[in-house]
């Protein structure tokens, strides 16, 4: 992908296309997303099938996703891609919002759990 300078991901480019330096940036960001996805799948499987809530794993996974989303936005907003494709990027941002709610809940749940352990 780096040698051919093709960007096979479904990320819509700005009107002039992606600059050369964006491709390695997106690939690196995608690599960290893969780690977050694997951790997120592990977290979800533990909750759904083992009925075990591993709060720390959830926080780590969502921290990777949220950090990646912020880096993605900061890296792509100035390019004009968001303005050129507002529905696609807006839908992506809206679909990401529940992750923020889960993240907040997990952080509060972690604090509450630690507080209860300290009081016991």
C-alpha positions in Angstrom: 0.0 0.0 0.0 2.8 2.4 0.8 4.7 1.6 -2.3 1.8 1.8 -4.7 0.5 5.0 -3.0 -3.0 3.6 -3.1 -5.4 4.2 -0.3 -7.9 1.3 -0.3 -9.7 2.3 2.9 -13.2 3.8 2.5 -12.2 7.1 3.8 -13.4 9.7 1.4 -10.7 12.1 0.3 -10.8 15.9 0.0 -11.5 17.4 -3.4 -7.8 17.4 -4.4 -7.1 13.9 -3.0 -5.0 12.9 -0.1 -1.5 14.3 0.2 1.3 11.7 0.1 2.1 12.0 3.8 -1.5 11.2 4.8 -1.3 7.5 3.7 1.3 6.4 6.2 -0.5 8.5 8.8 -3.8 6.7 8.1 -2.1 3.3 8.0 -0.5 3.9 11.4 -3.8 5.1 12.8 -5.5 2.0 11.3 -2.9 -0.3 13.0 -3.7 1.2 16.4 -7.4 0.8 15.6 -6.8 -3.0 15.0 -5.3 -3.3 18.5 -8.3 -1.4 19.9 -10.7 -3.6 18.0 -9.1 -6.8 19.3 -9.3 -5.5 22.8 -12.9 -4.3 22.3 -13.9 -7.7 21.0 -12.3 -9.4 23.9 -14.1 -7.0 26.3 -17.5 -7.6 24.6 -17.0 -11.4 24.6 -16.1 -11.5 28.2 -19.2 -9.4 29.1 -21.6 -11.3 26.8 -20.4 -14.9 27.2 -18.6 -15.1 30.5 -20.7 -12.4 32.3 -17.4 -10.9 33.5 -17.0 -7.1 33.3 -13.4 -6.3 32.9 -13.6 -2.5 33.3 -9.9 -1.9 32.8 -9.9 -3.7 29.5 -12.9 -1.6 28.4 -11.3 1.6 29.4 -8.1 0.7 27.6 -9.9 -0.3 24.4 -12.1 2.8 24.4 -9.1 5.1 25.2 -7.5 3.7 22.0 -10.6 4.4 20.0 -11.3 7.9 21.4 -7.6 8.9 21.0 -7.7 7.6 17.4 -10.9 9.5 16.7 -9.4 12.7 18.0 -6.1 12.2 16.0 -8.2 11.3 12.9 -10.3 14.4 13.2 -7.3 16.7 13.8 -5.5 15.1 10.8 -8.4 15.1 8.4 -10.5 18.2 9.2 -8.0 20.7 7.8 -7.8 18.8 4.6 -11.3 19.7 3.5 -12.5 16.1 3.4 -15.2 16.7 6.1 -16.5 19.8 4.2 -16.5 17.8 0.9 -18.4 14.8 2.4 -20.4 16.2 5.4 -22.9 13.3 5.4 -20.3 10.6 5.5 -18.1 12.2 8.1 -21.0 13.4 10.1 -22.6 9.9 10.2 -19.2 8.5 11.3 -19.0 11.1 14.1 -22.7 10.4 15.2 -22.2 6.6 15.2 -19.1 7.1 17.4 -21.0 9.0 20.1 -22.2 5.9 22.1 -18.6 5.0 22.7 -18.2 8.2 24.7 -21.2 7.3 26.8 -19.8 3.8 27.5 -16.4 5.3 28.2 -17.8 7.7 30.8 -19.8 4.9 32.4 -16.7 2.7 32.6 -14.6 5.4 34.1 -17.3 6.2 36.8 -17.8 2.5 37.4 -14.0 2.0 37.9 -13.9 4.9 40.4 -16.9 3.5 42.2 -15.5 0.0 42.4 -12.1 1.3 43.7 -13.9 3.4 46.3 -15.9 0.4 47.5 -12.7 -1.7 47.8 -11.0 1.0 49.8 -13.9 1.3 52.2 -14.1 -2.5 52.7 
